[in-house]
């Protein structure tokens, strides 16, 4: 089927101070050095590709004491101009929430809604046409789901993550078209009950295999026609093309050392 892109607005944060100084997910190894200039160059390729395809990219100023700010998707969730702020699970990242909130106040979004419970923004909230898919099990508290539904106006579908490598929903599932509730996901990242829910709600979803999931191939961003995803997830390129999408591969290998890739770097500003 023909696919039509919709112009998007994204928030990103340059990895100027990115490093792996601690380990809060299985991907992180402080003994493994980070090439910061390479990380910045790879990030700039992603940012510039968004802009080349007509999308708007806003930039959040990085802070030297917050090396994970590059993973901007975690700082809030925005739907129809309503902003639900984040509350991070680990103390190493908690100050990022205030930096995001200040950005939203300064850019015409008003006061973000203060989270009542731990939620890590679009790391665990995926917005489709009809639902808010909500991950739980490693970071975002299931207690956060009720507030997310109330603030963002989408019925919440809770999904249990069971593999610590896929500690956020956006490492195991991506929305391919938010106008038709089309997704792709890696089943083994989810509990049996959550897999059953996904099969029922999304019977035509693209199913990813272990090899592509293991390079964070599902940490992807779609504008409805193009899917920006890790270059290493080659097994997804053919199936995406068969569905009419244009895969746009990006190498974010340095940022993978922190447990993130394309989607982790990209918060969508909806409305």
N, C-alpha and C positions, 0 to 999 in steps of 0.2 A: 504494500500500500504506500502511496506517496506520504511523506512526512513533511510537516511544516514547522519550522522553528519559530519560537516566540522570543522576542527580545527580553533579556533577563537583566537583573541588577544584582550584583554580587558584592560581598564584603570580604576582603582578603587582608592579610598582614604579612609584610615582608619578613623572611627568616633571618634578619640581620644579626640576631642574637641567639639563633637556634643552636642548641647543643644537646647532648644526652648526658645530663649531669646526675640523673637518678633513674630508677626503673620502676614505672608504675603500670607497665603492661609487658607481655612476653617478648615484644619486639625490641625493647630498649635494653641496651648493654652499655653502661658508662665506660667500659674498657675499650669500646670500639670508637675510634676517632671520627669526628664529623668534619667534612670539608665545607666550611661555611660559604666561601665564594661559589662553590659548585651548587650548594643548596639554593643560594640566591639566584643563580643563573637558571637553574631548573624551574624555580618558582616563577621567574620572569617570563619564561616560555609559556607556561600555563596562563598567566595573566594576559600576556599579549595575544594569545590565541583566542581567548574570550573576546577581547576587544576587536580583533580582526574579524570576528563573526558578528559584530554589531552589538555585543553586550556591554553594559556599563559595569566597570569595576571601581568600587570605592576602596580606599586603603585606610586601615586602622594602624596608627603608629605603634611600632613595637616597643617593648620595654626591656632594658638589659637584664632585669632580674626575673623575667618571665620567658624562658626559652621556648615554651610550647605555644606561645601566642600565634605562631604561624598557623596552627590548627584552628582557624577562625570559625569553623562551623560549630564549634562547641560552645560559643559564647552567648547564644540566644536562639530563639525560634521566632520567625516573623511570618504571620499569615494575615493577609488583607490589612496590612499596616499596623496590626496589633503585635506587640513585642512581649514575649515571655522571657524574662531574664534567666540566666543560668546560675546554678549553685554547684560547684565542682566537688567531687567526692574526695579528691586528694588535696592536702594542704598546699602542695607545691604549685597548684594551678588556681587556687581560690581567688587570688587577686585579679585574675583575668576578668572575672565577672564585672567588677567595678569599671574596668577600662572599656568594656563593651557598653555598659549602661551609659557611661559618659558620652560615648560616641553617638548613641541613639538620641540622647537629649540634645546634643549639639547639631544634629542633622534632621531636625523637624519631626521626629517620631514621638515626641513627648516622653513621659516617664515610663520606662519599662515596668511591667508587672513584676513585683518582687516574688521570687519562687519560694514556696513554703517548704519544699523538700528538695533533695538532691536531684537535679536534672542537668545533663550536659548538652543542652541545646540540640542542634541537628545531628549531633553524634548519635542520639537515640530517638529522635523524632523525625519521621519521614512523611512528608505531606503528599497525599494523592488527591485526586478530584473529590473523593467521597470520604476519605478516612485520614486519621492521623495514626500511622503505624508507630508503636512506641515500644522500644527495646527495654528490657530489664534483665537483671541477673548479675551484672558486674559493676555498672556505674549508676545509671539513673534508677532512682527508687520507684517501685510501683505506686507508692503514695503520691508521686508527682503527676500521675496520669489524670486524675480527676481535675486538678487545677488546669492542666494543659487543655483538656476538653472544654472547660468553662471559658478560658481566656481565648483560645484559638478557634472555637466554634466548629470543630470537627469531631465526630465520634471516634473515640480512641480504641484501637485494637492492640491489646498488650501481647507482646511476643517475647518468649523466654530464650535468652542466649545461654548456651551451655558449654561452649569451647572458649577458653580464655584468650586464644589468639584473636577471636572475633568479639572483642570486649565491648564494642559499640555496634548498634544496629547498622550504621553506615559502612561497616567493614564487611557485612554479610548480605546486604540488600541495597538495591538502588532503584529509584523511581525513574523509569524510562520515558513515560509520558504522563504528566499530571493532569492531562485533559481526558484521558481514557483509562486511568487506573492500571497502567501497564508497568510491570516491574521485572527485575531479575534478582535472583537470590541463590544462596548456597544452602541447601537443606540441612546439611550436617551441623551447621552452626546453631540450629534451633532444637528445642525440645520436641518430642514426638507430637504433643498436643499442638504446639505452635506450627509445626509442619502441616498438620491437618487443617488448621485454620487458613494458612497460606494457600494450600491446594484448593480449598473451598472458595476463597475470595478471589484468587487469581489463577484459575485453571489453565490459562494460556501463558503463564509467566515463563520467561527464559530461565532455565535451570543451569547454573554454573557448576563446573566440576571442581575437584579439589585443587588441581594444578593452578587454575586461574584464581581461585579464592586465595590461595597461599601467597600470591603476589599482590594481594589487596585489589584484585581486578574489579571487585564490586564496589570499591570506594570511588564511585564514578558520579559524574554530573551530566545531565541531559537537558538540552534546550527544546526537546520535542522532536528534533530531527538529527542532531549530532550528539554523540555520546563521548564525552571526554573521559578517558580512563587510562590506567597505567599501560604503557607500551608493552610490558612483559606479559600481559593477559591476552596472548595471541589467540587462545582458544575461544575467546568471546567475539572476535572480530567478524568471523564468518556468520555465526548465528545472528549478530546484530544487523549485518548487511542483508541477510535473508528476510529480516523483518522491516527493511526499508530505512534503517538508521545508518548514518555515516559515523563509523568509529574514528575518533581522533586520539591517537596514542600520544602519551606524554611520559617522559622519563623523570620521575621524582624519587630516584633511588636514594638520594641522601636523606630525604624526609621520611622514607620508609624506616630508617633507623630509629625514628621516634614513634613508629607505629601508625603512620598516616600517609595519605596520598591525595588524590585529586579532590575528593569530596571533603576530606578533613580540612583542606585549605580554603574551602569555598562555602561561605554562608550566603544563602539566597535571601534577598530583601524583597519579599512578596508584598506588592501594594505600597 
